Structures are given as structure tokens and as C-alpha cells.
């Protein structure tokens, strides 16, 4: 039982990629999906929390862009959304234009 509790606690934690250590963190819920955004003046990392069915994942990239813009206060550079795994809707990075 203690092992299961430890696994659940660790799975609830989210941490940024090494290059986002020290970046500002914001938690948001958009259209019922929870996102964690780590941002700095030039880019943001967006992590989707929770499970979604394959059908529900189609809208996630657009929501990730919105989450990054809301969390950072900057505009996401068009077509800059990238994921470490093509088609992955769990994590993505975007480039930001914070020039105003």
C-alpha cells in the first residue's frame, strides 16, 4: 500500500524540462482540460494534465497555444508548436513574441 501511495503522489507532480528550471509556472483550466505552463521571455513549455480519449485530443494543440498566451501574456509565434514526440498532446513547446 505505501508504494501505491508514493506512485500516486509522484505522478501528481509536474516539473519543467531542464531548460525551464526557474521559469514562471502557471496552472490553467481551458475547456475542462488542466494545463501547466512554464514560461520565460522567449518560449513556453505546456504540459497537459490528466487522461483524454483519442477523440478528445484533437483540440489540445489549439488549447496549448491559448494556455501559453494566457500564462505568459505574450503572443505565440505561429507554427512554432513542437512536441518531443510527433502527435503527442501531453507536452509541447512554443516560441513567444513578447514585444507587445
Backbone torsions as a table, in degrees:
resi	resn	phi	psi	omega
1	UNK	NA	-43.5	178.8
2	UNK	-59.6	-33.6	179.8
3	UNK	-65.7	-41.5	179.7
4	UNK	-63.8	-42.6	178.7
5	UNK	-63.0	-42.0	178.6
6	UNK	-62.7	-43.6	179.1
7	UNK	-62.4	-43.7	178.5
8	UNK	-62.8	-41.1	178.6
9	UNK	-65.2	-43.7	-179.7
10	UNK	-67.9	-35.7	-179.8
11	UNK	-70.8	-20.4	178.6
12	UNK	-80.7	-13.8	-179.0
13	UNK	-86.0	146.0	174.8
14	UNK	-134.3	135.7	178.3
15	UNK	-132.2	152.1	-177.3
16	UNK	-76.8	164.9	171.7
17	UNK	-62.4	155.6	-176.8
18	UNK	-51.0	-38.0	-178.3
19	UNK	-73.3	-7.9	176.7
20	UNK	-105.7	7.8	176.3
21	UNK	-61.1	130.5	-177.7
22	UNK	87.1	-3.6	178.3
23	UNK	-74.0	158.3	178.0
24	UNK	-68.9	137.0	179.1
25	UNK	-110.8	135.4	173.6
26	UNK	-134.2	138.8	175.3
27	UNK	-107.4	131.0	-178.3
28	UNK	-135.9	156.1	170.9
29	UNK	-124.4	120.2	177.7
30	UNK	-123.5	127.8	-179.4
31	UNK	49.1	38.0	176.7
32	UNK	80.8	4.3	179.9
33	UNK	-110.4	132.3	-178.4
34	UNK	-89.8	132.7	177.9
35	UNK	-126.3	147.9	169.8
36	UNK	-117.5	129.3	-177.4
37	UNK	-121.3	128.5	172.3
38	UNK	-111.0	125.0	-176.6
39	UNK	-135.2	152.5	171.0
40	UNK	-132.5	-178.2	-174.3
41	UNK	-64.4	-13.7	-176.4
42	UNK	-119.1	-17.4	-177.9
43	UNK	-157.7	166.5	179.1
44	UNK	-139.9	148.0	173.3
45	UNK	-112.3	127.5	-177.7
46	UNK	-116.4	127.7	-179.3
47	UNK	-120.5	124.5	176.2
48	UNK	-86.1	132.7	-179.8
49	UNK	-103.2	147.1	175.3
50	UNK	89.6	171.2	-177.8
51	UNK	-94.7	140.8	173.0
52	UNK	-132.8	146.4	174.3
53	UNK	-70.8	163.1	-179.9
54	UNK	-56.6	-41.6	179.9
55	UNK	-62.1	-39.9	-177.9
56	UNK	-74.1	-14.6	-176.8
57	UNK	-77.7	-16.8	-175.9
58	UNK	-58.6	-35.3	-176.4
59	UNK	-86.4	-6.5	-173.3
60	UNK	-64.4	-44.9	-179.0
61	UNK	-56.1	-41.3	177.7
62	UNK	-64.4	-40.1	178.3
63	UNK	-67.7	-33.9	177.2
64	UNK	-63.0	-41.3	177.7
65	UNK	-62.3	-47.0	178.3
66	UNK	-60.1	-42.8	-179.8
67	UNK	-61.4	-43.2	179.6
68	UNK	-63.2	-40.9	-179.6
69	UNK	-68.2	-43.4	179.2
70	UNK	-64.6	-45.8	-176.1
71	UNK	-67.9	-38.0	-175.3
72	UNK	-91.9	-24.3	-173.8
73	UNK	77.0	10.3	-178.5
74	UNK	-115.3	167.2	176.9
75	UNK	-90.0	136.4	174.9
76	UNK	-79.4	130.8	177.6
77	UNK	-66.4	126.4	-177.8
78	UNK	-53.5	140.5	177.6
79	UNK	63.2	22.2	179.3
80	UNK	-97.1	-3.9	-179.6
81	UNK	-64.0	122.5	179.5
82	UNK	-135.9	145.1	176.5
83	UNK	-123.1	151.5	177.6
84	UNK	-65.8	-29.6	176.8
85	UNK	-116.8	120.0	-179.4
86	UNK	-54.8	131.2	179.5
87	UNK	83.7	-4.7	179.9
88	UNK	-72.0	129.9	177.9
89	UNK	-106.8	14.0	-179.5
90	UNK	-91.4	-26.0	-176.1
91	UNK	-153.3	138.8	176.4
92	UNK	-153.2	159.9	175.1
93	UNK	-124.7	146.4	177.8
94	UNK	-133.8	153.7	173.9
95	UNK	-92.3	143.5	-176.2
96	UNK	-114.2	146.5	170.9
97	UNK	-113.3	103.5	-177.4
98	UNK	-103.6	20.6	-176.0
99	UNK	-76.1	-8.1	175.1
100	UNK	114.0	NA	NA
